Each structure stands twice: as C-alpha cells, then as structure tokens.
Amino acid sequence: MSDLLSYKGKRVAIVGCFSGMGEACARTLVALGAEVHGADIKPSPVSLASFTQVDLKDWESINRAVDSIGGEIDALFNCAGLPQTFPPADVLSVNFLGIRHWTEQWLPRLRRDGAIATISSLGAWDSCGASRYSRR
C-alpha cells in the first residue's frame, strides 16, 4: 500500500503561508515531500520552493503572483484571511473576493485529478452579515 499522505513529486500552491494555519499547512506539505510555492502579503518563514508576495485585495497583484509561480499544480491550498479586527470591506475583499479570484486563476493550471482545499475563519462569514442567521 502506498503512503496516502505523501506529497512526494506533487507541485502545490498555497496562499496564506506567513502565519497561523497556513504556515502550519505549508510546513506540513514540505515535510510530506511537496514542491511548495507560497504566496502571502508577508514573507513566509517556511523553506519553500518559491515565495511570491501577493495582496489579495488587488486582483492585478493576484494575477502577477499566479503568473510568477507559473506552471501547473497538483493541489491548491487557500489559507489566507483577515480577522474581524480589519475593516469589513477589507475582510470581504480578502476572505471571499480575493480567494475566489486567486482560485479562478489557478483552475486552468490545475492538473487532472487535482485538488483544492480552502480553510477560513468566521471572519469572512461575519463580515457578510451572515452570522445573524446562524445565531438564533
């Protein structure tokens, strides 16, 4: 039986690799043998195959980051997000609109049988006003 958790020989892109769950995800992917290409607004402390600075509020920055990383990927990990301490418009721009645009730019580059994993916090949910429906 093969190692089901191995990423050996896999090329992945991850956004949000500077801190928190994204940093932990990037470290885990590197440990599992992946060729990890990270992007974030601040440099990642993880030893990556490449790092590209990106501002998820700026679609041109997203486009440049995807082009800079280039090539095809086996998996996309979306781990970026702003907490509710930021202005609501910024939280929505990063946590929903920016992540969506980032993902859409990668879709044509995602290899057959590729995977996309997205993690988020309640920050995006609450910034949209949706939490009022979940707290009855």
Disulfide bonds with the S-S distance in Angstrom:
none
